[in-house]
């Protein structure tokens, strides 16, 4: 068995698309477009025609920031518990840090923690793990988390 074709829902636009999963390598290839892909392709063509590459890069950067913020919050909404939420963050933290600064990440994490139902007894563990993930001090992370949670 080499590959499996399946469908998924785009987390940004909510539209269904087809993808191919290679069972040997573990890679996926998108086979069809969703609304986001079509919008991006349309924007690229417009920019190519108008010569607006810098504006397009800034537009895409802002869009990526929104995407990762929403992704973090949504993980909190669908996670079974705080640990599952943190595990999903650990898997994507490098990608997230390319677009969001520490304060933005902590603000989104606070929203996700509210959604998953993080209690005060779990907050110490969350702060330790976030400080380790983000490379900051536990006290600084705690202050920022408490400010974001309030």
MDTraj code that builds the backbone (N, CA, C; nanometers):
import mdtraj as md
import numpy as np

residues = "UNK UNK UNK UNK UNK UNK UNK UNK UNK UNK UNK UNK UNK UNK UNK UNK UNK UNK UNK UNK UNK UNK UNK UNK UNK UNK UNK UNK UNK UNK UNK UNK UNK UNK UNK UNK UNK UNK UNK UNK UNK UNK UNK UNK UNK UNK UNK UNK UNK UNK UNK UNK UNK UNK UNK UNK UNK UNK UNK UNK UNK UNK UNK UNK UNK UNK UNK UNK UNK UNK UNK UNK UNK UNK UNK UNK UNK UNK UNK UNK UNK UNK UNK UNK UNK UNK UNK UNK UNK UNK UNK UNK UNK UNK UNK UNK UNK UNK UNK UNK UNK UNK UNK UNK UNK UNK UNK UNK UNK UNK UNK UNK UNK UNK UNK UNK UNK UNK UNK UNK UNK UNK UNK UNK UNK UNK UNK UNK UNK UNK UNK UNK UNK UNK UNK UNK UNK UNK UNK UNK UNK UNK UNK UNK UNK UNK UNK UNK UNK UNK".split()
xyz = np.array([
    [0.0846, -0.1177, 0.0000],
    [0.0000, 0.0000, 0.0000],
    [0.0888, 0.1235, 0.0000],
    [0.0776, 0.2078, -0.1055],
    [0.1647, 0.3219, -0.1175],
    [0.1052, 0.4529, -0.0738],
    [-0.0202, 0.4771, -0.1140],
    [-0.0798, 0.6043, -0.0760],
    [-0.2297, 0.5895, -0.0566],
    [-0.2839, 0.6847, 0.0184],
    [-0.4264, 0.6866, 0.0487],
    [-0.4780, 0.8259, 0.0139],
    [-0.5886, 0.8310, -0.0593],
    [-0.6505, 0.9587, -0.0923],
    [-0.7667, 0.9816, 0.0029],
    [-0.7757, 1.1032, 0.0536],
    [-0.8780, 1.1335, 0.1528],
    [-0.9193, 1.2799, 0.1392],
    [-1.0143, 1.3204, 0.2216],
    [-1.0547, 1.4612, 0.2240],
    [-1.0255, 1.5196, 0.3614],
    [-1.0145, 1.6504, 0.3635],
    [-0.9946, 1.7225, 0.4895],
    [-1.0680, 1.8557, 0.4780],
    [-1.0863, 1.9192, 0.5918],
    [-1.1486, 2.0508, 0.5967],
    [-1.0399, 2.1534, 0.6273],
    [-1.0320, 2.2560, 0.5455],
    [-0.9340, 2.3627, 0.5671],
    [-0.9676, 2.4344, 0.6979],
    [-0.8702, 2.4480, 0.7893],
    [-0.8981, 2.5142, 0.9170],
    [-0.9206, 2.6650, 0.9039],
    [-0.8852, 2.7231, 0.7898],
    [-0.9009, 2.8670, 0.7716],
    [-1.0348, 2.9015, 0.7077],
    [-1.0645, 2.8389, 0.5922],
    [-1.1870, 2.8764, 0.5197],
    [-1.3015, 2.7778, 0.5411],
    [-1.2717, 2.6588, 0.5958],
    [-1.3761, 2.5611, 0.6234],
    [-1.4197, 2.4806, 0.5024],
    [-1.3516, 2.4967, 0.3904],
    [-1.3887, 2.4255, 0.2687],
    [-1.3169, 2.2905, 0.2622],
    [-1.3846, 2.1916, 0.2059],
    [-1.3266, 2.0578, 0.1942],
    [-1.2291, 2.0532, 0.0758],
    [-1.1203, 1.9782, 0.0913],
    [-1.0271, 1.9568, -0.0189],
    [-0.9770, 1.8128, -0.0140],
    [-0.9227, 1.7654, -0.1262],
    [-0.8689, 1.6295, -0.1367],
    [-0.7181, 1.6331, -0.1165],
    [-0.6660, 1.5290, -0.0518],
    [-0.5218, 1.5174, -0.0375],
    [-0.4813, 1.3711, -0.0494],
    [-0.3544, 1.3501, -0.0792],
    [-0.2984, 1.2164, -0.0926],
    [-0.1968, 1.1982, 0.0198],
    [-0.2071, 1.0866, 0.0930],
    [-0.1143, 1.0578, 0.2025],
    [-0.0263, 0.9409, 0.1613],
    [0.1051, 0.9619, 0.1550],
    [0.2000, 0.8569, 0.1201],
    [0.2358, 0.7809, 0.2471],
    [0.1931, 0.6556, 0.2545],
    [0.2134, 0.5764, 0.3764],
    [0.3599, 0.5393, 0.3976],
    [0.4383, 0.5388, 0.2927],
    [0.5803, 0.5040, 0.3079],
    [0.6608, 0.6189, 0.3677],
    [0.6326, 0.7406, 0.3210],
    [0.7123, 0.8551, 0.3663],
    [0.6425, 0.9393, 0.4721],
    [0.5105, 0.9226, 0.4850],
    [0.4357, 1.0017, 0.5821],
    [0.4072, 1.1435, 0.5359],
    [0.4208, 1.1698, 0.4063],
    [0.3964, 1.3042, 0.3544],
    [0.2580, 1.3139, 0.2908],
    [0.2059, 1.4351, 0.2899],
    [0.0767, 1.4586, 0.2256],
    [0.0947, 1.5560, 0.1099],
    [0.0117, 1.5385, 0.0081],
    [0.0116, 1.6254, -0.1083],
    [-0.1313, 1.6702, -0.1327],
    [-0.1514, 1.7990, -0.1395],
    [-0.2854, 1.8526, -0.1629],
    [-0.3212, 1.8315, -0.3100],
    [-0.4369, 1.7700, -0.3353],
    [-0.4780, 1.7384, -0.4716],
    [-0.5785, 1.8378, -0.5289],
    [-0.6528, 1.9051, -0.4444],
    [-0.7504, 2.0025, -0.4922],
    [-0.7362, 2.1311, -0.4121],
    [-0.7993, 2.2346, -0.4595],
    [-0.7881, 2.3660, -0.3960],
    [-0.9049, 2.3926, -0.3025],
    [-0.8782, 2.4713, -0.2020],
    [-0.9846, 2.5243, -0.1175],
    [-0.9932, 2.6743, -0.1473],
    [-1.0845, 2.7431, -0.0842],
    [-1.1023, 2.8865, -0.1098],
    [-0.9743, 2.9653, -0.0807],
    [-0.8999, 2.9251, 0.0224],
    [-0.7754, 2.9949, 0.0572],
    [-0.6745, 2.9862, -0.0570],
    [-0.6592, 2.8645, -0.1125],
    [-0.5645, 2.8463, -0.2223],
    [-0.6018, 2.9335, -0.3414],
    [-0.7301, 2.9357, -0.3750],
    [-0.7757, 3.0146, -0.4894],
    [-0.7552, 3.1637, -0.4638],
    [-0.7820, 3.2081, -0.3415],
    [-0.7625, 3.3489, -0.3075],
    [-0.6149, 3.3861, -0.3158],
    [-0.5297, 3.2997, -0.2656],
    [-0.3858, 3.3259, -0.2683],
    [-0.3356, 3.3294, -0.4121],
    [-0.3807, 3.2354, -0.4947],
    [-0.3389, 3.2322, -0.6343],
    [-0.3845, 3.3584, -0.7074],
    [-0.5055, 3.4019, -0.6800],
    [-0.5592, 3.5243, -0.7399],
    [-0.4753, 3.6453, -0.6960],
    [-0.4414, 3.6512, -0.5674],
    [-0.3594, 3.7618, -0.5163],
    [-0.2208, 3.7601, -0.5804],
    [-0.1632, 3.6412, -0.5968],
    [-0.0303, 3.6319, -0.6593],
    [-0.0332, 3.6879, -0.8015],
    [-0.1370, 3.6525, -0.8762],
    [-0.1489, 3.7014, -1.0138],
    [-0.1644, 3.8535, -1.0155],
    [-0.2459, 3.9064, -0.9271],
    [-0.2658, 4.0513, -0.9176],
    [-0.1335, 4.1209, -0.8851],
    [-0.0606, 4.0643, -0.7917],
    [0.0664, 4.1234, -0.7494],
    [0.1695, 4.1158, -0.8609],
    [0.1693, 4.0039, -0.9309],
    [0.2617, 3.9893, -1.0435],
    [0.2338, 4.0987, -1.1473],
    [0.1059, 4.1222, -1.1730],
    [0.0680, 4.2226, -1.2726],
    [0.1014, 4.3643, -1.2244],
    [0.0822, 4.3922, -1.0985],
    [0.1014, 4.5276, -1.0447],
    [0.2406, 4.5517, -0.9866],
    [0.3182, 4.4452, -0.9673],
    [0.4507, 4.4600, -0.9091],
    [0.4481, 4.4965, -0.7618],
    [0.3574, 4.4375, -0.6851],
    [0.3398, 4.4719, -0.5433],
    [0.3944, 4.3632, -0.4499],
    [0.5122, 4.3139, -0.4761],
    [0.5639, 4.2003, -0.3992],
    [0.5776, 4.2291, -0.2499],
    [0.6259, 4.3463, -0.2125],
    [0.6426, 4.3773, -0.0700],
    [0.5087, 4.3821, 0.0019],
    [0.4089, 4.4437, -0.0624],
    [0.2757, 4.4507, -0.0026],
    [0.2161, 4.3114, 0.0132],
    [0.2401, 4.2257, -0.0869],
    [0.1881, 4.0892, -0.0803],
    [0.2531, 4.0118, 0.0342],
    [0.3835, 4.0277, 0.0480],
    [0.4526, 3.9584, 0.1577],
    [0.3960, 4.0009, 0.2929],
    [0.3721, 4.1301, 0.3093],
    [0.3159, 4.1802, 0.4349],
    [0.1742, 4.1277, 0.4557],
    [0.0953, 4.1260, 0.3487],
    [-0.0405, 4.0717, 0.3557],
    [-0.0372, 3.9250, 0.3990],
    [0.0514, 3.8471, 0.3376],
    [0.0600, 3.7044, 0.3702],
    [0.1116, 3.6845, 0.5126],
    [0.2028, 3.7666, 0.5554],
    [0.2545, 3.7559, 0.6926],
    [0.1423, 3.7812, 0.7931],
    [0.0616, 3.8827, 0.7694],
    [-0.0516, 3.9107, 0.8584],
    [-0.1515, 3.7955, 0.8566],
    [-0.1724, 3.7407, 0.7406],
    [-0.2650, 3.6274, 0.7291],
    [-0.2121, 3.5064, 0.8066],
    [-0.0822, 3.4811, 0.7986],
    [-0.0210, 3.3710, 0.8740],
    [-0.0339, 3.3948, 1.0240],
    [-0.0148, 3.5189, 1.0678],
    [-0.0302, 3.5508, 1.2104],
    [-0.1714, 3.5175, 1.2566],
    [-0.2703, 3.5601, 1.1783],
    [-0.4097, 3.5306, 1.2127],
    [-0.4338, 3.3802, 1.2154],
    [-0.3789, 3.3106, 1.1151],
    [-0.3975, 3.1659, 1.1075],
    [-0.3444, 3.0972, 1.2334],
    [-0.2205, 3.1288, 1.2738],
    [-0.1609, 3.0604, 1.3881],
    [-0.2302, 3.0977, 1.5189],
    [-0.2727, 3.2226, 1.5318],
    [-0.3486, 3.2611, 1.6513],
    [-0.4762, 3.1774, 1.6588],
    [-0.5503, 3.1733, 1.5488],
    [-0.6750, 3.0960, 1.5453],
    [-0.6490, 2.9474, 1.5660],
    [-0.5378, 2.8969, 1.5105],
    [-0.5041, 2.7550, 1.5252],
    [-0.4850, 2.7205, 1.6730],
    [-0.4121, 2.8049, 1.7451],
    [-0.3881, 2.7800, 1.8878],
    [-0.5203, 2.7788, 1.9641],
    [-0.6035, 2.8789, 1.9420],
    [-0.7316, 2.8878, 2.0130],
    [-0.8189, 2.7663, 1.9805],
    [-0.8240, 2.7279, 1.8522],
    [-0.9053, 2.6123, 1.8125],
    [-0.8549, 2.4830, 1.8757],
    [-0.7233, 2.4690, 1.8921],
    [-0.6712, 2.3481, 1.9580],
    [-0.7240, 2.3400, 2.1006],
    [-0.7352, 2.4551, 2.1666],
    [-0.7924, 2.4581, 2.3012],
    [-0.9387, 2.4196, 2.3010],
    [-1.0098, 2.4603, 2.1968],
    [-1.1526, 2.4296, 2.1886],
    [-1.1790, 2.2817, 2.1639],
    [-1.0900, 2.2139, 2.0913],
    [-1.1148, 2.0734, 2.0571],
    [-1.0361, 1.9751, 2.1439],
    [-0.9413, 2.0244, 2.2223],
    [-0.8596, 1.9353, 2.3057],
    [-0.9440, 1.8719, 2.4159],
    [-0.9103, 1.7477, 2.4470],
    [-0.9785, 1.6743, 2.5531],
    [-0.9430, 1.7320, 2.6899],
    [-0.8158, 1.7698, 2.7052],
    [-0.7704, 1.8265, 2.8323],
    [-0.6493, 1.9166, 2.8072],
    [-0.5988, 1.9753, 2.9135],
    [-0.4870, 2.0693, 2.9032],
    [-0.3635, 2.0011, 2.8453],
    [-0.3366, 1.8777, 2.8852],
    [-0.2183, 1.8072, 2.8365],
    [-0.2236, 1.7868, 2.6853],
    [-0.3397, 1.7486, 2.6343],
    [-0.3541, 1.7312, 2.4891],
    [-0.3313, 1.8642, 2.4169],
    [-0.3822, 1.9702, 2.4749],
    [-0.3631, 2.1044, 2.4184],
    [-0.2144, 2.1387, 2.4123],
    [-0.1424, 2.1150, 2.5219],
    [0.0010, 2.1451, 2.5258],
    [0.0794, 2.0592, 2.4272],
    [0.0418, 1.9327, 2.4141],
    [0.1099, 1.8435, 2.3197],
    [0.0950, 1.8945, 2.1766],
    [-0.0243, 1.9423, 2.1415],
    [-0.0438, 1.9942, 2.0058],
    [0.0409, 2.1198, 1.9836],
    [0.0578, 2.2011, 2.0877],
    [0.1450, 2.3191, 2.0764],
    [0.2905, 2.2784, 2.0544],
    [0.3356, 2.1791, 2.1303],
    [0.4748, 2.1340, 2.1183],
    [0.5064, 2.0889, 1.9762],
    [0.4089, 2.0236, 1.9112],
    [0.4307, 1.9727, 1.7761],
    [0.4500, 2.0850, 1.6746],
    [0.3905, 2.2006, 1.6981],
    [0.3918, 2.3078, 1.5989],
    [0.4633, 2.4346, 1.6436],
    [0.5279, 2.4336, 1.7589],
    [0.5807, 2.5574, 1.8161],
    [0.6804, 2.6284, 1.7247],
    [0.7631, 2.5534, 1.6525],
    [0.8612, 2.6184, 1.5650],
    [0.7921, 2.6952, 1.4529],
    [0.6901, 2.6367, 1.3934],
    [0.6146, 2.7056, 1.2876],
    [0.5438, 2.8277, 1.3435],
    [0.4872, 2.8121, 1.4616],
    [0.4149, 2.9225, 1.5248],
    [0.5090, 3.0393, 1.5525],
    [0.6288, 3.0093, 1.6039],
    [0.7237, 3.1146, 1.6402],
    [0.7780, 3.1905, 1.5192],
    [0.7644, 3.1346, 1.3997],
    [0.8061, 3.2077, 1.2798],
    [0.7187, 3.3309, 1.2577],
    [0.5944, 3.3260, 1.3068],
    [0.4985, 3.4317, 1.2768],
    [0.4488, 3.5078, 1.3988],
    [0.4486, 3.4446, 1.5154],
    [0.3973, 3.5101, 1.6354],
    [0.5089, 3.5307, 1.7366],
    [0.5086, 3.6465, 1.7999],
    [0.6014, 3.6725, 1.9086],
    [0.5509, 3.6061, 2.0365],
    [0.6327, 3.6056, 2.1390],
    [0.5979, 3.5401, 2.2651],
    [0.4681, 3.5937, 2.3241],
    [0.4516, 3.7250, 2.3263],
    [0.3286, 3.7823, 2.3832],
    [0.2050, 3.7364, 2.3068],
    [0.2143, 3.7351, 2.1732],
    [0.1010, 3.6906, 2.0918],
    [0.0707, 3.5426, 2.1159],
    [0.1755, 3.4623, 2.1285],
    [0.1563, 3.3192, 2.1551],
    [0.0879, 3.3010, 2.2899],
    [0.1377, 3.3702, 2.3920],
    [0.0797, 3.3550, 2.5257],
    [-0.0655, 3.4023, 2.5301],
    [-0.0965, 3.5071, 2.4573],
    [-0.2350, 3.5551, 2.4531],
    [-0.3254, 3.4492, 2.3892],
    [-0.2817, 3.3914, 2.2779],
    [-0.3607, 3.2874, 2.2113],
    [-0.3711, 3.1628, 2.2987],
    [-0.2611, 3.1258, 2.3657],
    [-0.2629, 3.0096, 2.4554],
    [-0.3614, 3.0334, 2.5692],
    [-0.3641, 3.1551, 2.6221],
    [-0.4587, 3.1863, 2.7300],
    [-0.6025, 3.1662, 2.6824],
    [-0.6325, 3.2096, 2.5595],
    [-0.7665, 3.1879, 2.5043],
    [-0.7949, 3.0387, 2.4902],
    [-0.6940, 2.9635, 2.4442],
    [-0.7100, 2.8192, 2.4305],
    [-0.7295, 2.7505, 2.5647],
    [-0.6570, 2.7982, 2.6664],
    [-0.6712, 2.7401, 2.8005],
    [-0.8095, 2.7667, 2.8581],
    [-0.8631, 2.8852, 2.8303],
    [-0.9998, 2.9138, 2.8750],
    [-1.0967, 2.8155, 2.8102],
    [-1.0765, 2.7895, 2.6814],
    [-1.1667, 2.7003, 2.6081],
    [-1.1575, 2.5563, 2.6581],
    [-1.0362, 2.5103, 2.6879],
    [-1.0197, 2.3714, 2.7325],
    [-1.0558, 2.3559, 2.8800],
    [-1.0602, 2.4664, 2.9523],
    [-1.0987, 2.4614, 3.0933],
    [-0.9828, 2.4362, 3.1876],
    [-0.8779, 2.5152, 3.1752],
    [-0.7605, 2.5026, 3.2618],
    [-0.7914, 2.5611, 3.3987],
    [-0.7742, 2.4791, 3.5000],
    [-0.7959, 2.5251, 3.6362],
    [-0.6685, 2.5781, 3.6979],
    [-0.6791, 2.6441, 3.8140],
    [-0.5612, 2.7013, 3.8802],
    [-0.4565, 2.5958, 3.9160],
    [-0.5019, 2.4744, 3.9470],
    [-0.4081, 2.3685, 3.9843],
    [-0.3222, 2.3239, 3.8657],
    [-0.3695, 2.3458, 3.7433],
    [-0.2929, 2.3060, 3.6250],
    [-0.2042, 2.4187, 3.5727],
    [-0.2281, 2.5386, 3.6188],
    [-0.1576, 2.6548, 3.5649],
    [-0.0067, 2.6479, 3.5877],
    [0.0384, 2.5976, 3.7041],
    [0.1825, 2.5869, 3.7300],
    [0.2510, 2.4992, 3.6261],
    [0.1896, 2.3854, 3.5962],
    [0.2467, 2.2941, 3.4968],
    [0.2492, 2.3608, 3.3596],
    [0.1417, 2.4293, 3.3249],
    [0.1330, 2.4980, 3.1963],
    [0.2429, 2.6031, 3.1859],
    [0.2619, 2.6815, 3.2914],
    [0.3641, 2.7867, 3.2914],
    [0.5029, 2.7261, 3.2736],
    [0.5324, 2.6175, 3.3448],
    [0.6636, 2.5516, 3.3312],
    [0.6866, 2.5049, 3.1876],
    [0.5859, 2.4382, 3.1314],
    [0.6015, 2.3851, 2.9962],
    [0.6125, 2.4966, 2.8926],
    [0.5351, 2.6030, 2.9105],
    [0.5438, 2.7150, 2.8163],
    [0.6782, 2.7861, 2.8266],
    [0.7282, 2.8039, 2.9474],
    [0.8593, 2.8674, 2.9651],
    [0.9665, 2.7843, 2.8957],
    [0.9570, 2.6532, 2.9083],
    [1.0527, 2.5637, 2.8431],
    [1.0386, 2.5723, 2.6908],
    [0.9165, 2.5700, 2.6422],
    [0.8910, 2.5758, 2.4976],
    [0.9378, 2.7073, 2.4359],
    [0.9085, 2.8171, 2.5048],
    [0.9350, 2.9493, 2.4487],
    [1.0701, 3.0058, 2.4891],
    [1.1401, 2.9374, 2.5780],
    [1.2727, 2.9814, 2.6185],
    [1.2734, 3.1036, 2.7082],
    [1.1695, 3.1205, 2.7884],
    [1.1637, 3.2345, 2.8796],
    [1.1681, 3.1889, 3.0237],
    [1.1667, 3.2851, 3.1150],
    [1.1651, 3.2497, 3.2565],
    [1.0221, 3.2176, 3.2977],
    [1.0083, 3.1289, 3.3929],
    [0.8768, 3.0898, 3.4410],
    [0.7984, 3.2062, 3.4977],
    [0.8668, 3.2961, 3.5674],
    [0.7978, 3.4095, 3.6297],
    [0.7439, 3.5062, 3.5246],
    [0.8237, 3.5320, 3.4211],
    [0.7777, 3.6214, 3.3139],
    [0.6580, 3.5606, 3.2410],
    [0.6654, 3.4307, 3.2143],
    [0.5540, 3.3620, 3.1478],
    [0.4303, 3.3655, 3.2367],
    [0.4488, 3.3417, 3.3661],
    [0.3356, 3.3427, 3.4600],
    [0.2648, 3.4795, 3.4585],
    [0.3437, 3.5878, 3.4652],
    [0.2845, 3.7221, 3.4659],
    [0.2059, 3.7483, 3.3380],
    [0.2650, 3.7122, 3.2249],
    [0.1979, 3.7354, 3.0973],
    [0.0730, 3.6487, 3.0836],
    [0.0804, 3.5243, 3.1317],
    [-0.0352, 3.4345, 3.1242],
    [-0.1482, 3.4860, 3.2122],
    [-0.1154, 3.5279, 3.3329],
    [-0.2192, 3.5793, 3.4229],
    [-0.2841, 3.7048, 3.3652],
    [-0.2020, 3.7920, 3.3061],
    [-0.2575, 3.9128, 3.2441],
    [-0.3492, 3.8767, 3.1274],
    [-0.3105, 3.7773, 3.0493],
    [-0.3916, 3.7366, 2.9340],
    [-0.5180, 3.6631, 2.9765],
    [-0.5098, 3.5897, 3.0869],
    [-0.6260, 3.5136, 3.1340],
    [-0.7321, 3.6030, 3.1962],
    [-0.6908, 3.7191, 3.2467],
    [-0.7869, 3.8085, 3.3132],
    [-0.8642, 3.8941, 3.2177],
])
top = md.Topology()
chain = top.add_chain()
for i, resn in enumerate(residues, 1):
    res = top.add_residue(resn, chain, resSeq=i)
    for name in ("N", "CA", "C"):
        top.add_atom(name, md.element.get_by_symbol(name[0]), res)
traj = md.Trajectory(xyz[None], top)
